[in-house]
């Protein structure tokens, strides 16, 4: 899950890509995928199943209304369990102010820094899964009340990797898919060669960057890349990454082999009068506070509103309801408070529960809140009616107040500042085409078509921001005023840092409509990335998309491997590779399974009948 300098924040402070994505939940979302998603489609997950399919030792937490002490006793751990006072300052969400917050180019200078033959791959997966199921079965014999891998897998409509791993029948499309795979291997090999174990690769200087905000946490590119490597069939690379996670991933002894324990360390951030979490937490002491630059000590909508998918899965893993209860408390408060014109401003006081400013954005600071509403509904197998209602009500307000049409006929999302429109759209906001598209699959046919049309129009506008540049890559933000349309008019908005949001919408719109233009647009992006961002030792962002004499920023973002290349690969694959019928992608593009409780309940009934 921002690349403008934010008010009151130095370049050295906010130029940190992983602080803005909130690094700890990047690790959390990656680990949830590794530990939960692995049970569905990752190979050799026997060790993970031993961890997660054994009876949890976590004790229930009494959940209050968000008082300062409601989980403190629960979080106490003896010293011999690895609890230290390490000075770890972590953002509660890996995406500060947004999915991937905006920062200026000055800030980027100081920011955090082919596989086996298909037959062998399928055989390897088959053998591993067979062995894994034996372990799973054995564990469940002793612990029938714990999470059941086999039950959840039986509830999927399609095999996770589809038929023939999603290989398209069309030779040209398959050739393009193989090119994306080669790009991933090239990016990964250079990361491994020059920055192994660091957070991200600096491809020009051939070194890695760690940063010092997070107590020395490392390996963001490894964790972020795990599922992409496996999905692409890069098994040697995947196994290297998996081994590094097993032996070298170090969260300063603040968790013992369980993503759940990392979730536990985040809980004190919710100890506020409202239950709205503060944005930063010291994982050693449990002390939390708001970002220094945030208005009046406020929390940020895209932070506290983008926890639902991961926290619900933590409840599934641990059988501990506290995680779901925490995020449901956020939802209850947001439902209760008055919203100007039905809109959700970006800053909220965790003390008073009131909005601090009336700035509304579908890009940085607000974006992934809306995404998680519709995805919470989808992940619940369309049973979470509260999330559905909140999403459609918010979307109606967005349409009424923010959606605009330019003189040239382009549909875009403006920003709202207390009633005054700013006719600007950020690259980050371009995810909304895909979001509106996946949310169109509900309700009357007329309404469904309306939302599909709106999704297509926004995606078209974002494509125009690419085609109107010299490099055919889109700027960080583009405007629709003073005669400009889908063009960056400010020097500070002209850069591109390998962002995925436009390609993300291409992928969703392809799957929803199968209009071939989306694959053509994706291929245009591949060619532009190859021409302007590929350097000798990796991929780098560029400073100005409007000149072909590019200047590189010397950063291969972890989200380039996790999201940009993954969405391109899925775009050129058949739809049954991580089918949208079975999977929801979180804001970091990590797949989480749709939970079909009716299927699980039927299984439980059948098991009970057999036992009787």
TIMAR-749009 format. One record per residue (C-alpha): residue in three letters; z, y, x. Coordinates in steps of 0.001 Angstrom, whole numbers. Example, Ala and Ser with C-alpha at 12.3 -4.5 7.8 and 13.67 -1.06 7.14 Angstrom:
BEGIN
ALA / 7800 / -4500 / 12300
SER / 7140 / -1060 / 13670
This chain:
BEGIN
UNK / 0 / 0 / 0
UNK / -1662 / 8950 / 2607
UNK / -3214 / 10497 / 5408
UNK / -2438 / 14092 / 5048
UNK / 552 / 15586 / 6715
UNK / 3310 / 15798 / 4163
UNK / 5468 / 18912 / 3775
UNK / 8280 / 19225 / 6245
UNK / 7306 / 16142 / 8220
UNK / 6282 / 16228 / 11826
UNK / 3277 / 14399 / 13082
UNK / 5521 / 12142 / 15063
UNK / 7443 / 11257 / 11951
UNK / 4821 / 10874 / 9287
UNK / 1953 / 9762 / 11432
UNK / 3320 / 6283 / 11147
UNK / 1024 / 4076 / 9120
UNK / 3733 / 1483 / 8634
UNK / 6408 / 3955 / 7696
UNK / 4126 / 5248 / 5022
UNK / 3379 / 1808 / 3726
UNK / 7058 / 1060 / 4066
UNK / 6987 / -1569 / 6657
UNK / 9764 / -3756 / 5376
UNK / 8077 / -4514 / 2102
UNK / 4859 / -5078 / 3980
UNK / 6781 / -7782 / 5753
UNK / 8390 / -8804 / 2480
UNK / 5094 / -9021 / 595
UNK / 3527 / -10877 / 3497
UNK / 6447 / -13255 / 3697
UNK / 6503 / -13805 / -56
UNK / 2846 / -14749 / 204
UNK / 3526 / -16933 / 3220
UNK / 6518 / -18633 / 1640
UNK / 5494 / -18712 / -2030
UNK / 1726 / -18610 / -1871
UNK / 1796 / -21131 / 948
UNK / 3071 / -23695 / -1504
UNK / -247 / -23390 / -3308
UNK / -2966 / -23092 / -708
UNK / -1792 / -22766 / 2871
UNK / -1914 / -25836 / 5127
UNK / 985 / -27554 / 6829
UNK / 3545 / -25855 / 4659
UNK / 6026 / -28721 / 4934
UNK / 8513 / -26563 / 6791
UNK / 8307 / -23846 / 4184
UNK / 8796 / -26333 / 1376
UNK / 11903 / -27665 / 3087
UNK / 13202 / -24113 / 3061
UNK / 12298 / -23121 / -460
UNK / 12546 / -26389 / -2295
UNK / 16083 / -27082 / -1146
UNK / 18919 / -25905 / -3305
UNK / 19574 / -22195 / -2839
UNK / 22865 / -21177 / -1304
UNK / 22674 / -17687 / -2729
UNK / 25517 / -16908 / -5077
UNK / 24967 / -14951 / -8282
UNK / 25349 / -11210 / -8122
UNK / 27023 / -9274 / -10867
UNK / 24616 / -6569 / -11830
UNK / 26048 / -3311 / -13041
UNK / 24374 / -101 / -14027
UNK / 23588 / 814 / -10447
UNK / 27094 / 1710 / -9259
UNK / 27762 / 1990 / -5564
UNK / 29603 / -1327 / -5283
UNK / 27783 / -3692 / -7612
UNK / 26326 / -5864 / -4866
UNK / 28335 / -4903 / -1797
UNK / 30578 / -7952 / -1825
UNK / 27601 / -10214 / -2359
UNK / 25873 / -8801 / 700
UNK / 28749 / -9402 / 3100
UNK / 27968 / -12117 / 5639
UNK / 30086 / -13610 / 8416
UNK / 29044 / -12631 / 11911
UNK / 28031 / -16181 / 12680
UNK / 25321 / -15953 / 10013
UNK / 23455 / -13430 / 12068
UNK / 24562 / -10263 / 10288
UNK / 24514 / -7482 / 12831
UNK / 24864 / -3735 / 12824
UNK / 21439 / -3330 / 14339
UNK / 20096 / 130 / 13759
UNK / 17240 / -818 / 11503
UNK / 15878 / 1987 / 9380
UNK / 13469 / 573 / 6846
UNK / 11397 / 2037 / 4048
UNK / 12147 / 71 / 873
UNK / 8438 / -141 / 164
UNK / 5807 / -550 / 2760
UNK / 3764 / 2166 / 1472
UNK / 5548 / 5332 / 1483
UNK / 4412 / 7683 / -1151
UNK / 1631 / 5291 / -2069
UNK / -383 / 2163 / -1521
UNK / -1311 / 3442 / 1911
UNK / -129 / 7018 / 2138
UNK / -2332 / 9872 / 3385
UNK / -1691 / 11523 / 6753
UNK / -3574 / 14069 / 8747
UNK / -5734 / 13222 / 11700
UNK / -3263 / 14915 / 13989
UNK / -699 / 12524 / 12608
UNK / -2843 / 9456 / 13166
UNK / -2688 / 10062 / 16897
UNK / 1013 / 9230 / 16913
UNK / 1110 / 6648 / 14120
UNK / 2529 / 3135 / 14312
UNK / 645 / 1697 / 15762
UNK / -15537 / -18875 / 13612
UNK / -13388 / -21558 / 12398
UNK / -13900 / -25303 / 12012
UNK / -16675 / -26922 / 10042
UNK / -16095 / -26842 / 6297
UNK / -15838 / -30617 / 6109
UNK / -13103 / -30705 / 8737
UNK / -11332 / -27835 / 7030
UNK / -11299 / -29531 / 3657
UNK / -10145 / -32794 / 5239
UNK / -7356 / -30992 / 7085
UNK / -6192 / -29290 / 3906
UNK / -6325 / -32524 / 1951
UNK / -4254 / -34437 / 4484
UNK / -1718 / -31655 / 4803
UNK / -1317 / -31210 / 1083
UNK / -820 / -34953 / 639
UNK / 1944 / -34988 / 3224
UNK / 3439 / -31833 / 1764
UNK / 3644 / -33295 / -1701
UNK / 5646 / -36226 / -345
UNK / 8177 / -33843 / 1122
UNK / 8239 / -31822 / -2077
UNK / 8816 / -34930 / -4150
UNK / 11596 / -36061 / -1865
UNK / 13360 / -32728 / -2011
UNK / 13091 / -32572 / -5766
UNK / 14705 / -35932 / -6155
UNK / 17942 / -34395 / -4977
UNK / 17476 / -30907 / -6326
UNK / 15769 / -31046 / -9708
UNK / 16954 / -27560 / -10656
UNK / 15034 / -25783 / -7907
UNK / 11562 / -24284 / -7714
UNK / 8862 / -26898 / -8309
UNK / 5696 / -26578 / -6259
UNK / 3886 / -29402 / -8015
UNK / 4618 / -28037 / -11472
UNK / 3309 / -24592 / -10604
UNK / 210 / -25994 / -9001
UNK / -540 / -28104 / -12071
UNK / -500 / -24920 / -14121
UNK / -3392 / -23344 / -12219
UNK / -6722 / -23372 / -14021
UNK / -8746 / -23844 / -10834
UNK / -8121 / -25086 / -7297
UNK / -6895 / -22106 / -5254
UNK / -9835 / -22245 / -2847
UNK / -12333 / -23104 / -5537
UNK / -15299 / -25408 / -5167
UNK / -16478 / -25569 / -1565
UNK / -14128 / -22715 / -646
UNK / -16101 / -20248 / -2742
UNK / -19297 / -20652 / -747
UNK / -22112 / -18896 / -2664
UNK / -25317 / -20804 / -3332
UNK / -27516 / -17815 / -2578
UNK / -28443 / -17921 / 1152
UNK / -28457 / -14136 / 1604
UNK / -25031 / -13724 / 9
UNK / -23655 / -16556 / 2130
UNK / -25117 / -14964 / 5261
UNK / -23352 / -11723 / 4366
UNK / -20103 / -13583 / 3768
UNK / -20413 / -15204 / 7191
UNK / -20920 / -11759 / 8717
UNK / -17651 / -10553 / 7201
UNK / -15963 / -13660 / 8589
UNK / -17350 / -12857 / 12036
UNK / -15957 / -9318 / 11729
UNK / -12536 / -10739 / 10911
UNK / -12645 / -13093 / 13872
UNK / -13735 / -10256 / 16160
UNK / -10949 / -7981 / 14927
UNK / -8369 / -10771 / 15197
UNK / -9461 / -12007 / 18631
UNK / -9163 / -8519 / 20073
UNK / -5799 / -7974 / 18442
UNK / -4621 / -11250 / 19948
UNK / -6096 / -10445 / 23359
UNK / -4748 / -6915 / 23716
UNK / -1939 / -6397 / 21191
UNK / -474 / -9810 / 20384
UNK / 2896 / -9438 / 18663
UNK / 2563 / -5667 / 18340
UNK / 2048 / -4031 / 14969
UNK / -1538 / -2886 / 15400
UNK / -4311 / -2805 / 17984
UNK / -5529 / 341 / 19712
UNK / -9070 / -862 / 20462
UNK / -10204 / 1968 / 22756
UNK / -7254 / 1790 / 25142
UNK / -6904 / -1977 / 24589
UNK / -3194 / -2023 / 23906
UNK / -838 / -2335 / 20993
UNK / 1526 / 9 / 19254
UNK / 4993 / -879 / 17972
UNK / 6741 / 2332 / 16977
UNK / 10491 / 2840 / 17001
UNK / 11413 / 3590 / 13405
UNK / 12193 / 43 / 12402
UNK / 14529 / -1316 / 15012
UNK / 11703 / -2800 / 17059
UNK / 10038 / -4785 / 14263
UNK / 6704 / -6184 / 15388
UNK / 3820 / -8306 / 14281
UNK / 2585 / -6471 / 11183
UNK / -1022 / -7469 / 11865
UNK / 19 / -11118 / 12210
UNK / 1904 / -11258 / 8915
UNK / -723 / -9175 / 7124
UNK / -3570 / -11420 / 8328
UNK / -2194 / -14881 / 7541
UNK / -3807 / -15440 / 4168
UNK / -7078 / -13743 / 5161
UNK / -7456 / -16088 / 8124
UNK / -6805 / -19128 / 5980
UNK / -9031 / -18074 / 3106
UNK / -11877 / -17572 / 5573
UNK / -11321 / -20990 / 7126
UNK / -10330 / -19577 / 10536
UNK / -7840 / -22380 / 11030
UNK / -7270 / -22129 / 14776
UNK / -6508 / -18436 / 14367
UNK / -4354 / -19110 / 11333
UNK / -2326 / -21741 / 13172
UNK / -1752 / -19334 / 16067
UNK / -499 / -16744 / 13601
UNK / 1681 / -19264 / 11797
UNK / 3229 / -20416 / 15072
UNK / 3995 / -16819 / 16013
UNK / 5735 / -16261 / 12679
UNK / 7715 / -19468 / 13172
UNK / 8842 / -18699 / 16698
UNK / 8628 / -14952 / 17260
UNK / 8973 / -12980 / 14035
UNK / 12234 / -11169 / 14576
UNK / 13876 / -9038 / 11922
UNK / 16871 / -8377 / 14173
UNK / 18665 / -11462 / 12873
UNK / 18853 / -9896 / 9442
UNK / 17472 / -12943 / 7690
UNK / 17618 / -16657 / 8300
UNK / 14218 / -18157 / 7599
UNK / 14164 / -16824 / 4042
UNK / 12281 / -13887 / 2604
UNK / 15037 / -13865 / -21
UNK / 17550 / -12713 / 2538
UNK / 15321 / -9764 / 3419
UNK / 15268 / -8974 / -275
UNK / 19065 / -9090 / -276
UNK / 19233 / -6488 / 2451
UNK / 17164 / -4125 / 318
UNK / 19500 / -4327 / -2684
UNK / 21984 / -1613 / -1567
UNK / 19205 / 969 / -1864
UNK / 19540 / 485 / -5633
UNK / 23212 / 1525 / -5579
UNK / 22631 / 4924 / -7143
UNK / 23930 / 6404 / -10406
UNK / 20599 / 5595 / -12075
UNK / 19666 / 2376 / -10307
UNK / 16539 / 4075 / -8943
UNK / 16423 / 3037 / -5267
UNK / 16429 / 5540 / -2461
UNK / 13467 / 5407 / -117
UNK / 15111 / 4432 / 3189
UNK / 17836 / 1915 / 4032
UNK / 19748 / 895 / 7141
UNK / 19667 / -2870 / 6840
UNK / 22703 / -3303 / 9060
UNK / 25127 / -1056 / 7171
UNK / 23455 / -983 / 3766
UNK / 23467 / 2809 / 3804
UNK / 20469 / 4314 / 2032
UNK / 19016 / 7792 / 1731
UNK / 15889 / 9613 / 641
UNK / 13061 / 10735 / 2889
UNK / 13882 / 14094 / 4472
UNK / 10629 / 15648 / 3296
UNK / 10995 / 14449 / -322
UNK / 11860 / 17266 / -2716
UNK / 15600 / 17606 / -3406
UNK / 16420 / 14113 / -2178
UNK / 14086 / 12506 / -4680
UNK / 12627 / 9034 / -4771
UNK / 8859 / 8549 / -4989
UNK / 7066 / 6974 / -7932
UNK / 4793 / 4767 / -5816
UNK / 7845 / 3469 / -3932
UNK / 10323 / 2551 / -6635
UNK / 7564 / 1741 / -9103
UNK / 5867 / -779 / -6818
UNK / 8496 / -3458 / -6419
UNK / 7999 / -5518 / -9544
UNK / 5636 / -8271 / -8388
UNK / 7525 / -9069 / -5201
UNK / 10997 / -8833 / -6739
UNK / 10089 / -11083 / -9663
UNK / 8900 / -13641 / -7127
UNK / 12145 / -13324 / -5214
UNK / 13894 / -14307 / -8424
UNK / 11558 / -17295 / -8753
UNK / 12300 / -18353 / -5177
UNK / 16040 / -17873 / -5279
UNK / 16893 / -18508 / -8953
UNK / 18837 / -15270 / -8601
UNK / 18129 / -12859 / -11496
UNK / 19344 / -9789 / -9623
UNK / 15874 / -8927 / -8264
UNK / 14196 / -8968 / -11660
UNK / 17111 / -7093 / -13193
UNK / 16824 / -4341 / -10602
UNK / 13170 / -3658 / -11325
UNK / 13667 / -3977 / -15080
UNK / 16353 / -1319 / -14835
UNK / 13781 / 1012 / -13262
UNK / 11411 / 313 / -16123
UNK / 14107 / 1001 / -18730
UNK / 14910 / 4365 / -17203
UNK / 11245 / 5369 / -17023
UNK / 10795 / 4379 / -20655
UNK / 13772 / 6478 / -21690
UNK / 13145 / 9788 / -19944
UNK / 10751 / 12428 / -21232
UNK / 7347 / 12501 / -19590
UNK / 5319 / 15727 / -19508
UNK / 2209 / 15129 / -21602
UNK / 2912 / 11420 / -21237
UNK / 2378 / 11631 / -17467
UNK / 4608 / 10287 / -14683
UNK / 5291 / 12891 / -11972
UNK / 5590 / 11666 / -8399
UNK / 9197 / 12674 / -7625
UNK / 12337 / 11509 / -9457
UNK / 15997 / 12125 / -8630
UNK / 17873 / 8827 / -8126
UNK / 21085 / 10688 / -9027
UNK / 20195 / 12522 / -12224
UNK / 17227 / 10458 / -13345
UNK / 15210 / 13640 / -13901
UNK / 11795 / 14557 / -12556
UNK / 12024 / 16861 / -9547
UNK / 8458 / 18199 / -9552
UNK / 5598 / 18025 / -12003
UNK / 2950 / 16811 / -9577
UNK / 945 / 13870 / -10901
UNK / -1507 / 11903 / -8765
UNK / -3328 / 8610 / -9193
UNK / -3768 / 8688 / -5423
UNK / -1029 / 9121 / -2825
UNK / 2578 / 9239 / -4125
UNK / 1791 / 7717 / -7527
UNK / -1052 / 5201 / -7361
UNK / 483 / 1740 / -7093
UNK / 3015 / 2366 / -9875
UNK / 195 / 2181 / -12417
UNK / -1359 / -786 / -10648
UNK / 1888 / -2739 / -10856
UNK / 2262 / -2128 / -14593
UNK / -976 / -3872 / -15472
UNK / -500 / -6522 / -12786
UNK / 3014 / -7286 / -14031
UNK / 1491 / -7947 / -17435
UNK / -1213 / -10168 / -15954
UNK / 1168 / -12030 / -13641
UNK / 3385 / -12869 / -16616
UNK / 419 / -14638 / -18247
UNK / 152 / -11665 / -20602
UNK / 3639 / -12095 / -22021
UNK / 5208 / -8946 / -20544
UNK / 4409 / -6722 / -23510
UNK / 6608 / -3907 / -22226
UNK / 4523 / -3561 / -19059
UNK / 1345 / -3699 / -21145
UNK / 2531 / -945 / -23464
UNK / 3617 / 1289 / -20569
UNK / 290 / 779 / -18805
UNK / -1946 / 1607 / -21755
UNK / 211 / 4567 / -22786
UNK / 13 / 5928 / -19239
UNK / -3735 / 5323 / -19103
UNK / -4236 / 7233 / -22344
UNK / -2312 / 10176 / -20879
UNK / -4366 / 9973 / -17676
UNK / -7596 / 10012 / -19657
UNK / -6438 / 12963 / -21733
UNK / -5203 / 15071 / -18818
UNK / -6720 / 13942 / -15499
UNK / -10093 / 12290 / -16073
UNK / -12832 / 14876 / -15597
UNK / -16616 / 15022 / -15575
UNK / -18390 / 17082 / -12919
UNK / -21435 / 19272 / -13668
UNK / -23481 / 16589 / -11911
UNK / -22162 / 13899 / -14250
UNK / -19596 / 12227 / -11956
UNK / -16353 / 10977 / -13495
UNK / -13264 / 11540 / -11358
UNK / -9460 / 11648 / -11435
UNK / -8104 / 15122 / -10769
UNK / -4510 / 15810 / -9729
UNK / -2102 / 17636 / -12050
UNK / 369 / 20229 / -10797
UNK / 2508 / 21327 / -13697
UNK / -438 / 21878 / -15976
UNK / -2893 / 23156 / -13359
UNK / -5662 / 20777 / -12335
UNK / -6601 / 20313 / -8702
UNK / -10172 / 19006 / -8748
UNK / -9706 / 16659 / -5835
UNK / -9776 / 12864 / -5633
UNK / -8408 / 10883 / -2712
UNK / -9829 / 7715 / -1224
UNK / -6543 / 6093 / -2215
UNK / -7273 / 6863 / -5870
UNK / -10496 / 4860 / -5687
UNK / -8552 / 1657 / -6307
UNK / -8315 / 2827 / -9927
UNK / -11829 / 1630 / -10775
UNK / -10737 / -1937 / -10160
UNK / -7367 / -1390 / -11846
UNK / -8924 / -63 / -15049
UNK / -11445 / -2891 / -14932
UNK / -8887 / -5710 / -14802
UNK / -6903 / -3965 / -17527
UNK / -9922 / -3900 / -19840
UNK / -9639 / -7554 / -20770
UNK / -7303 / -6992 / -23680
UNK / -7645 / -5609 / -27163
UNK / -10647 / -4876 / -29362
UNK / -14128 / -5327 / -27962
UNK / -14912 / -1630 / -28402
UNK / -11853 / -589 / -26407
UNK / -12579 / -3189 / -23758
UNK / -16079 / -1825 / -23264
UNK / -14724 / 1716 / -23109
UNK / -12434 / 804 / -20221
UNK / -15127 / -1173 / -18429
UNK / -17408 / 1847 / -18684
UNK / -14683 / 4143 / -17359
UNK / -13988 / 1732 / -14482
UNK / -17694 / 1611 / -13624
UNK / -18001 / 5409 / -13707
UNK / -15052 / 5935 / -11350
UNK / -16299 / 3235 / -8986
UNK / -19729 / 4912 / -8999
UNK / -18135 / 8247 / -8081
UNK / -16279 / 6663 / -5170
UNK / -19535 / 5062 / -4007
UNK / -21107 / 8526 / -4109
UNK / -18395 / 9794 / -1749
UNK / -19717 / 7204 / 712
UNK / -23447 / 7791 / 221
UNK / -23105 / 11583 / 574
UNK / -21761 / 11293 / 4114
UNK / -23824 / 10889 / 7285
UNK / -22036 / 7653 / 8208
UNK / -22106 / 6185 / 4666
UNK / -18327 / 5891 / 4834
UNK / -16087 / 7871 / 2527
UNK / -13713 / 10693 / 3498
UNK / -9969 / 10659 / 2961
UNK / -10349 / 13069 / 34
UNK / -13276 / 14702 / -1734
UNK / -13572 / 17610 / -4132
UNK / -15357 / 18752 / -7260
UNK / -15104 / 22532 / -7118
UNK / -16926 / 25491 / -5577
UNK / -20200 / 23629 / -5954
UNK / -18983 / 20521 / -4126
UNK / -19225 / 17090 / -5698
UNK / -17699 / 13953 / -4154
UNK / -17643 / 15713 / -780
UNK / -14811 / 16662 / 1568
UNK / -14786 / 20437 / 1946
UNK / -11798 / 20613 / 4297
UNK / -11862 / 19479 / 7901
UNK / -8516 / 17741 / 7403
UNK / -10042 / 15422 / 4774
UNK / -13158 / 14260 / 6621
UNK / -11760 / 11193 / 8380
UNK / -11932 / 7470 / 7509
UNK / -9329 / 4983 / 8696
UNK / -10833 / 1639 / 7611
UNK / -9407 / 1975 / 4108
UNK / -10027 / -763 / 1485
UNK / -9721 / 993 / -1884
UNK / -13415 / 1590 / -2623
UNK / -14348 / -1948 / -1578
UNK / -11437 / -3276 / -3636
UNK / -13014 / -1750 / -6741
UNK / -16411 / -3200 / -5793
UNK / -14863 / -6664 / -5677
UNK / -13146 / -6382 / -9041
UNK / -16197 / -4848 / -10717
UNK / -18422 / -7604 / -9325
UNK / -16159 / -10281 / -10760
UNK / -15925 / -8543 / -14109
UNK / -19602 / -7665 / -14572
UNK / -21663 / -9547 / -11950
UNK / -23799 / -6448 / -11588
UNK / -25587 / -7013 / -8235
UNK / -25210 / -3366 / -7261
UNK / -21578 / -3964 / -6311
UNK / -22552 / -6536 / -3711
UNK / -25255 / -4181 / -2419
UNK / -22720 / -1377 / -2146
UNK / -20359 / -3712 / -299
UNK / -23103 / -4614 / 2150
UNK / -23787 / -911 / 2750
UNK / -20136 / -580 / 3747
UNK / -20401 / -3584 / 6089
UNK / -23397 / -2036 / 7838
UNK / -21625 / 1314 / 8155
UNK / -18481 / -308 / 9549
UNK / -20549 / -2209 / 12081
UNK / -22496 / 858 / 13149
UNK / -19756 / 3460 / 13303
UNK / -16350 / 1724 / 13488
UNK / -16991 / -1335 / 15640
UNK / -16180 / -685 / 19269
UNK / -16090 / -2978 / 22270
UNK / -12610 / -4303 / 21548
UNK / -12106 / -4112 / 17817
UNK / -12600 / -1706 / 14925
UNK / -11461 / 1911 / 14846
UNK / -11238 / 4648 / 12263
UNK / -13381 / 7751 / 12744
UNK / -12497 / 11440 / 12619
UNK / -15462 / 12836 / 10721
UNK / -17648 / 10861 / 8325
UNK / -20179 / 13689 / 8192
UNK / -21440 / 13302 / 11738
UNK / -23060 / 10256 / 13292
UNK / -21765 / 11291 / 16723
UNK / -18496 / 9699 / 15802
UNK / -15142 / 10241 / 17422
UNK / -12821 / 7257 / 17041
UNK / -9103 / 7430 / 16296
UNK / -8198 / 4354 / 18398
UNK / -6443 / 2409 / 15631
UNK / -7297 / -906 / 14006
UNK / -5136 / -791 / 10902
UNK / -3390 / -3971 / 9775
UNK / -4678 / -3318 / 6265
UNK / -8238 / -3567 / 7598
UNK / -7603 / -7273 / 8213
UNK / -5407 / -7806 / 5171
UNK / -7429 / -5887 / 2604
UNK / -10762 / -4391 / 3636
UNK / -12215 / -7563 / 5139
UNK / -10556 / -9827 / 2576
UNK / -12035 / -7890 / -348
UNK / -15454 / -7935 / 1313
UNK / -15202 / -11686 / 1833
UNK / -14204 / -12232 / -1793
UNK / -17030 / -9941 / -2919
UNK / -19556 / -12249 / -1243
UNK / -17831 / -15459 / -2415
UNK / -18014 / -17316 / -5698
UNK / -15473 / -16242 / -8277
UNK / -13440 / -19452 / -8027
UNK / -12118 / -18502 / -4581
UNK / -8713 / -17161 / -5642
UNK / -9823 / -16923 / -9261
UNK / -8528 / -13922 / -11178
UNK / -7561 / -16392 / -13906
UNK / -4848 / -17745 / -11604
UNK / -4026 / -15039 / -9084
UNK / -2888 / -11426 / -8948
UNK / -3325 / -9453 / -5734
UNK / -430 / -7217 / -4843
UNK / -1120 / -3782 / -3468
UNK / -1485 / -5215 / 53
UNK / -4090 / -7722 / -1238
UNK / -1767 / -10714 / -885
UNK / -2345 / -13210 / -3725
UNK / 519 / -14187 / -6006
UNK / 111 / -16838 / -8726
UNK / 157 / -16116 / -12433
UNK / 3264 / -17805 / -13850
UNK / 2457 / -19834 / -16949
UNK / 5862 / -20517 / -18427
UNK / 4374 / -22354 / -21407
UNK / 2835 / -24891 / -19023
UNK / 6092 / -25294 / -17114
UNK / 8058 / -25690 / -20325
UNK / 5645 / -28372 / -21511
UNK / 6147 / -30186 / -18201
UNK / 9910 / -29947 / -18591
UNK / 9715 / -31351 / -22127
UNK / 7545 / -34236 / -20964
UNK / 9903 / -35008 / -18094
UNK / 12859 / -35004 / -20437
UNK / 11060 / -37350 / -22846
UNK / 10182 / -39742 / -20005
UNK / 13734 / -39746 / -18688
UNK / 15116 / -40490 / -22136
